Amino acid sequence: MEHIGKNVERLQELIQTPVKPPPSWIQSWQAEAEHVLHLANKAKDTNDLEELKRLDTEAERVIKDREGFVENN
């Protein structure tokens, strides 16, 4: 059985992980991550599984973006 939301959960962990010193890209990344997280929580509250699946995929992309920023800086 597929675990829906694993990327959303990971995204929430990353949002709460402090980065010192904060790089220049972190504020825009965090704003996007929090937006995805907000929409995922809303989809969960309304039991919209299709939207939650879509947002889990979006969360995966946002996580990969962060990993790319970290690797390149």
Secondary structure, DSSP 8 states (H G I E B T S, - for coil): ---TTHHHHHHHHHHHS--SS--TTHHHHHHHHHHHHHHHHHHHHTT-HHHHHHHHHHHHHHHHHHHHHHHH-
